[in-house]
Amino acid sequence: MTHSRTIRTLSADCARKLTDAAAVAADQMGVPMCIAVTCTAGNLLHFLRMDGAPLLSSDIAINKAYTAAGFGMATHVWHEFIKDDPPLLHGIVHTDRLVTFGGGYPVTEDGAVIGAIGISGGHYHQDMEVATKALGALGLPAN
């Protein structure tokens, strides 16, 4: 009987490539952003604060990736999930590092979460666009 399991996680090389692809997308948009990529456990693998990106966006990007990795769902899904459920709405928002607006996506491979990306610096719709472009550049699904 085994007492362990294999956990697939994002490589450091892929994390850097995601960060680079996101930086290109943000630069094309003309919005400096903070870009965070985490492993399956939500631990930071790679981070970039582009020149001119807001300082407070650093923690927000990291927490978006942490949220997406921890729950295996994009951060923008949280709003719909909690908005009509008062106990959850008023309780879950007190969870440290939980982000409930767009810009964080799990990174999946063959249906398994292997990491996450979090983007912050623009309006959350811009953050979402940059994240999905970065994932698309590497042929990864944005879900």
C-alpha positions as CSV (number, residue, x, y, z in Angstrom):
1,M,0.0,0.0,0.0
2,T,1.4,3.4,-0.9
3,H,1.1,6.4,1.4
4,S,1.9,9.0,-1.2
5,R,0.7,10.5,-4.4
6,T,2.3,12.2,-7.4
7,I,1.5,15.9,-7.7
8,R,2.1,17.5,-11.0
9,T,3.2,21.1,-10.9
10,L,4.3,23.9,-13.2
11,S,8.0,24.0,-14.1
12,A,10.1,27.1,-13.4
13,D,10.8,27.4,-17.1
14,C,7.1,27.4,-17.9
15,A,6.5,30.0,-15.2
16,R,9.1,32.3,-16.7
17,K,7.6,31.8,-20.2
18,L,4.1,32.7,-18.9
19,T,5.5,35.8,-17.2
20,D,7.3,36.8,-20.4
21,A,4.1,36.3,-22.5
22,A,2.0,38.3,-20.0
23,A,4.5,41.1,-20.1
24,V,4.4,41.3,-23.9
25,A,0.6,41.4,-23.8
26,A,0.6,44.1,-21.1
27,D,3.1,46.1,-23.0
28,Q,1.0,45.9,-26.2
29,M,-1.9,47.1,-24.2
30,G,0.2,50.0,-22.8
31,V,-0.6,49.1,-19.2
32,P,2.3,48.2,-16.8
33,M,1.3,45.2,-14.7
34,C,2.4,42.9,-12.0
35,I,2.6,39.3,-13.0
36,A,2.7,36.3,-10.6
37,V,3.0,32.6,-11.4
38,T,2.6,30.0,-8.7
39,C,3.0,26.2,-8.4
40,T,0.1,23.9,-7.6
41,A,0.4,24.8,-3.9
42,G,0.1,28.5,-4.6
43,N,3.8,29.2,-3.8
44,L,5.4,31.9,-6.0
45,L,7.5,30.6,-8.8
46,H,8.1,33.7,-10.9
47,F,7.2,37.4,-10.5
48,L,7.6,40.6,-12.5
49,R,6.6,44.1,-11.6
50,M,6.8,46.0,-14.9
51,D,8.3,49.5,-14.8
52,G,5.5,51.8,-13.7
53,A,3.1,49.1,-12.4
54,P,1.4,50.1,-9.2
55,L,3.1,49.0,-6.0
56,L,0.0,47.6,-4.4
57,S,-0.7,45.5,-7.5
58,S,2.3,43.3,-6.5
59,D,0.4,41.6,-3.6
60,I,-2.9,41.6,-5.6
61,A,-1.3,39.7,-8.5
62,I,0.3,37.2,-6.1
63,N,-3.0,36.7,-4.3
64,K,-4.9,36.2,-7.5
65,A,-2.6,33.4,-8.5
66,Y,-2.8,31.9,-5.0
67,T,-6.6,32.0,-5.1
68,A,-6.7,30.4,-8.5
69,A,-4.3,27.7,-7.5
70,G,-5.9,27.0,-4.2
71,F,-9.4,26.6,-5.6
72,G,-8.7,25.5,-9.1
73,M,-10.9,28.2,-10.6
74,A,-10.5,31.6,-12.1
75,T,-10.9,34.5,-9.6
76,H,-13.7,36.2,-11.6
77,V,-15.9,33.1,-11.1
78,W,-16.0,33.9,-7.3
79,H,-18.3,36.9,-7.7
80,E,-21.0,34.8,-9.4
81,F,-20.4,32.0,-6.9
82,I,-21.0,34.2,-3.8
83,K,-23.1,37.2,-4.8
84,D,-26.5,35.6,-4.0
85,D,-25.4,33.6,-1.0
86,P,-25.3,36.0,2.0
87,P,-23.6,33.7,4.5
88,L,-20.9,32.8,2.0
89,L,-20.7,36.4,0.7
90,H,-20.1,37.8,4.2
91,G,-18.0,35.0,5.5
92,I,-15.6,34.0,2.7
93,V,-14.4,37.6,2.1
94,H,-12.6,37.4,5.4
95,T,-10.4,34.6,4.1
96,D,-6.8,35.8,3.9
97,R,-5.4,36.2,0.3
98,L,-8.8,35.4,-1.4
99,V,-9.4,37.5,-4.4
100,T,-13.0,37.6,-5.9
101,F,-12.4,39.6,-9.1
102,G,-10.8,38.9,-12.4
103,G,-7.1,38.4,-13.2
104,G,-6.3,35.0,-11.7
105,Y,-6.4,31.7,-13.6
106,P,-5.4,28.2,-12.8
107,V,-2.9,26.7,-15.1
108,T,-4.1,23.2,-16.2
109,E,-2.6,20.4,-18.1
110,D,-4.7,17.3,-19.1
111,G,-7.4,18.5,-16.7
112,A,-5.2,18.8,-13.7
113,V,-4.3,22.1,-12.0
114,I,-0.5,22.5,-12.2
115,G,-0.2,26.1,-11.1
116,A,-1.7,29.5,-11.6
117,I,-1.2,33.0,-13.0
118,G,-2.3,36.3,-11.4
119,I,-2.2,39.7,-13.1
120,S,-2.8,43.1,-11.6
121,G,-2.2,46.7,-12.6
122,G,-5.1,47.6,-14.9
123,H,-8.9,47.2,-14.6
124,Y,-9.7,43.6,-13.8
125,H,-11.0,43.1,-17.4
126,Q,-7.5,44.2,-18.7
127,D,-5.9,41.9,-16.2
128,M,-8.0,39.0,-17.4
129,E,-7.1,39.8,-21.0
130,V,-3.4,39.7,-20.3
131,A,-3.7,36.5,-18.4
132,T,-5.7,34.7,-21.1
133,K,-3.2,36.0,-23.8
134,A,-0.3,34.6,-21.8
135,L,-2.0,31.2,-21.3
136,G,-2.9,31.2,-25.0
137,A,0.7,32.0,-26.1
138,L,1.8,28.7,-24.4
139,G,-1.2,26.7,-25.7
140,L,-2.7,26.4,-22.2
141,P,-6.5,26.7,-21.6
142,A,-7.9,29.7,-19.8
143,N,-10.6,28.3,-17.5
